[in-house]
Amino acid sequence: MDSKSLQHFLMLADTLHFSRASAACHISPSTLSRTIKQLEDELGVSLFIRDNRSVSLTAEGRRLQTYARETLQQWQTLRSTLQADQQELQGELSMYCSVTASYSFLYEILSRFRQDYPRIEIKLHTGDPAEAIQRVQNGTEDIAIGARPDHLPQDIAFRSITRSPLVFITPADQPDLQQRLSGVASKANWQDVPMILSEAGLARKRSDHWFRSLGIKPLIYAQVSGNEAIVSMVSLGFGVGLVPQIVLDNSPLASRVTALKVSPELTPFEVGIFALENKLRHPLIHAFWTQHEKRPQKD
């Protein structure tokens, strides 16, 4: 049983989905399955209940989940503390963000950090922003950049970078649709509009709340993972989408869509950095966190 095996186990225990867990670990599902089988053989117990439709943890699996999370955190603390005793910090810092965030913030955030700590290697992973907090919680990442949820988990620390409005977008070549949907929203105008929405995450929660408050059951044409895919589908004329303004600011397709001004407005995103509260003392994470503390926030 090594740290890599425990990391792979934790990812499966948190997602309960072999394909998603193996993709997050950058291994094949068959490799993940062998790792789990080796752990079960070593421990002499079954860790998961599997059938053709679902995966669930056994009681023993839940106990190992707690042990694995604590063990990996203690190992990283020890490793970072030993490295901190050296004159210059060195090691590896894992970070997760969306593709949009990598365009919008990373250069500014990382350029100074790289100058101050040249021996700290940043391992960057990009993907669905809805997974940011979970990947920090399960120990896959040290740091993540994403939108602050309405209810922040107690074990997660958050430091704000900027705020971004949530905006509805339409195809740029459909001015009649833009005129119809701009201004005060009404059930008559929005009821039959094909919508392209995030399949999960904060943007989906806020769009659901917005439609529900107006008594509208949206006509959902597509549910997608990733804001960039929403912009692409809207630009092709498939429907109306909802994305953070920062996505448009960095999209090569921005000229092919139009942002609407609607009332009531949706609650904007507060974008920032996530880390586990109990890992802020780790030298590498502490260096990153305290350096950002001195950085002025954007509005």
Secondary structure, DSSP 8 states (H G I E B T S, - for coil): --HHHHHHHHHHHHH--HHHHHHHHTS-HHHHHHHHHHHHHHHTS--EEE-SS-EEE-HHHHHHHHHHHHHHHHHHHHHHHHHHTSSS--EEEEEEE-HHHHHHTHHHHHHHHHHH-TTEEEEEEE--GGGHHHHHHTTS-SEEEEE--SS--TTEEEEEEEEE-EEEEEETT-HHHHHHHSEE--HHHHTT-EEEEESSSHHHHHHHHHHHHTT---EEEEEESSHHHHHHHHHTTS-EEEEEHHHHHT-TTGGGEEE--EES----EEEEEEEEGGGTTSHHHHHHHHHHHTS----
